[in-house]
Amino acid sequence: MTDKDGPDQGENTMPTITARTREGRASSAQPRTAEPRPTAIQREWLKRGLKQAGGKLPLFDREGQLYPERTIKSCIEHGWAEPWFNNPLKSDWLICKLTDAGRRIVSER
């Protein structure tokens, strides 16, 4: 580096960018990653496991209809429910139970 380049900044020096909150305090400029939230039907299904032995989740809604497979699989993917066991008589039914993460997400509010 020559004298006209200015003081030695080091090779890995990057400018620091900070954001300001509404109150004027500095905060990191890191984007927040929002934790996924269950939809209304997912929340209803998960809540029903709170009062069941072992957190067993129902196969049918309160009107006797099977919960959509998409709802159940999405809850499993998010870690809110997990498969419990296979039903040998109805292998297409997903019998699940509530996970600790599922309990936390529906107990909020």
C-alpha positions in Angstrom: 0.0 0.0 0.0 1.3 3.5 -0.8 0.9 6.6 1.4 -1.7 8.0 -0.8 -4.0 5.0 -0.3 -4.7 6.0 3.3 -4.1 4.2 6.6 -3.7 0.4 6.5 -7.3 -1.0 6.8 -6.2 -4.7 6.7 -7.2 -7.1 4.1 -10.4 -8.4 5.6 -11.9 -5.2 6.9 -15.5 -4.7 5.8 -17.6 -1.7 6.6 -20.1 -2.2 9.5 -23.7 -1.5 8.7 -26.1 -1.1 11.6 -29.8 -0.4 11.5 -31.6 1.8 14.0 -34.7 0.8 15.8 -37.6 3.2 16.1 -36.3 4.2 19.5 -32.9 5.0 17.9 -30.9 2.1 19.3 -28.5 0.4 17.1 -29.3 -3.2 16.1 -27.7 -5.7 13.9 -28.6 -5.6 10.2 -29.1 -9.4 10.2 -32.5 -10.4 8.8 -34.8 -12.2 11.2 -36.0 -15.6 10.2 -39.6 -15.9 11.3 -40.5 -19.2 12.9 -43.2 -20.9 10.9 -46.7 -20.7 12.5 -49.4 -23.3 12.1 -52.5 -22.5 10.0 -55.9 -22.5 11.7 -56.6 -26.1 10.7 -53.1 -27.2 11.8 -53.5 -25.4 15.1 -56.9 -27.0 15.7 -55.5 -30.5 15.0 -52.5 -30.0 17.2 -54.5 -28.6 20.1 -56.6 -31.7 20.2 -53.5 -33.7 21.1 -53.0 -31.6 24.3 -55.7 -33.4 26.1 -55.0 -36.9 24.8 -52.9 -39.6 26.5 -49.4 -39.5 25.0 -50.4 -36.5 22.9 -52.2 -38.7 20.4 -53.6 -36.7 17.5 -57.0 -37.4 16.1 -57.6 -38.9 12.6 -61.0 -37.2 12.3 -62.2 -33.6 12.8 -65.2 -32.8 15.1 -67.5 -33.3 12.2 -66.2 -36.9 11.5 -64.1 -36.0 8.4 -60.5 -37.2 8.0 -58.1 -34.4 8.5 -56.4 -33.6 5.2 -53.2 -35.6 4.7 -51.5 -32.4 3.6 -52.2 -30.8 7.1 -50.7 -33.8 8.9 -47.6 -34.1 6.7 -46.9 -30.4 7.0 -47.1 -30.6 10.8 -44.7 -33.6 10.7 -42.3 -31.6 8.4 -42.3 -28.7 10.8 -41.6 -31.0 13.8 -44.9 -30.3 15.5 -46.1 -33.9 15.2 -44.5 -37.3 14.6 -45.7 -40.6 13.4 -46.6 -42.8 16.3 -47.2 -46.2 14.8 -48.6 -47.9 11.6 -52.2 -49.1 11.6 -52.1 -52.6 10.0 -55.8 -52.4 9.1 -55.6 -48.9 7.5 -52.1 -48.4 6.3 -53.0 -45.1 4.6 -53.9 -43.5 7.9 -51.1 -41.5 9.6 -51.4 -42.0 13.3 -49.4 -39.3 15.0 -48.6 -37.8 18.3 -47.7 -34.3 19.4 -44.0 -33.4 19.9 -42.6 -31.0 22.5 -42.3 -28.4 19.7 -45.9 -28.9 18.8 -47.0 -28.5 22.4 -45.0 -25.2 22.6 -46.4 -23.8 19.4 -50.1 -24.4 20.3 -49.6 -23.3 24.0 -48.4 -19.9 22.9 -50.9 -16.9 23.2 
